[in-house]
Amino acid sequence: MALDFAQVDAAGVVTGLTVPLDRRAHFSIIHGLAESTYPLLLRMREYYEDASYKTDDLPGLETELTRCLTKALSREDRAVVEEMLCLVRDSVDKGLEIEAIAD
């Protein structure tokens, strides 16, 4: 089971890229983030709950993920954050929304 960070269309249908986050990566990346600095990423604080990001949220989400790369992360976690960042940038280019889907 993973939390899938996925591109969705306006109807909420997964239409493109997906980045799976296992429990370990989710904890490592999300744990300890400050609400005041990472309000968008912290929508995903609960591993077993969905979170939605509309197109208007994506520039801020990109900023938070970029800032997250400055944290001390393992190589594996850094790769996950970089994949998430690529997915966000691609979503901006395509006008897609993002869902973190607990499956």
C-alpha positions in Angstrom: 0.0 0.0 0.0 1.3 3.5 -0.9 0.1 7.0 -0.9 0.0 7.9 -4.6 0.8 11.5 -5.6 -1.0 11.6 -8.9 -2.0 13.9 -11.8 -5.7 14.1 -12.2 -8.1 15.9 -14.5 -10.8 18.3 -13.3 -13.1 15.3 -12.7 -10.5 13.7 -10.4 -9.6 10.9 -12.8 -5.9 9.9 -12.7 -4.6 10.9 -16.1 -0.9 10.9 -16.1 2.1 10.6 -13.9 2.0 9.0 -10.4 4.7 9.0 -7.7 4.1 6.3 -4.9 5.2 7.2 -1.4 5.6 4.3 0.9 5.1 4.8 4.7 8.8 5.2 5.4 9.3 7.8 2.7 6.1 9.6 3.7 7.3 9.8 7.4 10.8 10.9 6.5 9.7 13.6 4.1 6.6 15.0 5.9 7.5 14.5 9.6 8.8 17.6 11.3 7.7 20.1 8.6 6.4 23.4 10.0 2.8 24.3 9.2 3.8 27.9 8.6 6.5 26.9 6.1 4.9 23.9 4.4 1.1 24.3 4.6 0.5 22.6 1.2 2.7 19.6 1.8 1.2 19.1 5.2 -2.2 18.5 3.6 -0.6 15.0 3.1 0.3 14.6 6.8 -2.1 11.7 7.2 -0.9 8.7 5.3 -4.3 7.1 5.0 -6.2 10.2 3.9 -6.5 11.8 0.5 -5.4 15.3 -0.2 -6.2 17.6 -3.2 -4.2 20.3 -4.9 -6.0 22.5 -7.4 -4.1 24.2 -10.2 -3.9 27.4 -8.1 -2.0 25.5 -5.4 0.7 24.1 -7.6 3.1 27.1 -7.7 3.2 27.1 -3.9 3.5 23.3 -3.8 6.5 23.6 -6.2 8.1 26.1 -3.9 7.6 23.9 -0.8 9.0 20.8 -2.6 12.0 22.9 -3.7 12.6 24.1 -0.2 12.2 20.5 1.0 15.2 19.5 -1.0 17.4 21.7 1.3 16.5 19.4 4.2 18.7 16.5 5.2 17.1 13.6 3.3 18.4 10.2 2.3 19.2 9.7 -1.3 16.0 7.7 -1.8 13.8 10.3 -0.2 15.5 13.1 -2.2 14.7 11.1 -5.3 11.0 10.9 -4.3 10.9 14.6 -3.7 12.5 15.3 -7.1 9.9 13.0 -8.8 7.1 14.8 -7.0 8.6 18.1 -8.1 8.8 16.9 -11.7 5.1 15.8 -11.5 4.1 19.2 -10.1 5.9 21.1 -12.9 4.4 18.8 -15.6 0.9 19.3 -14.0 1.4 23.1 -14.3 2.4 22.8 -17.9 -0.6 20.6 -18.7 -3.2 22.4 -16.5 -3.8 19.2 -14.4 -4.6 19.0 -10.7 -2.9 16.7 -8.2 -4.4 14.2 -5.7 -2.5 12.3 -3.0 -4.6 9.1 -3.0 -4.5 6.7 -0.1 -5.0 3.3 -1.7 
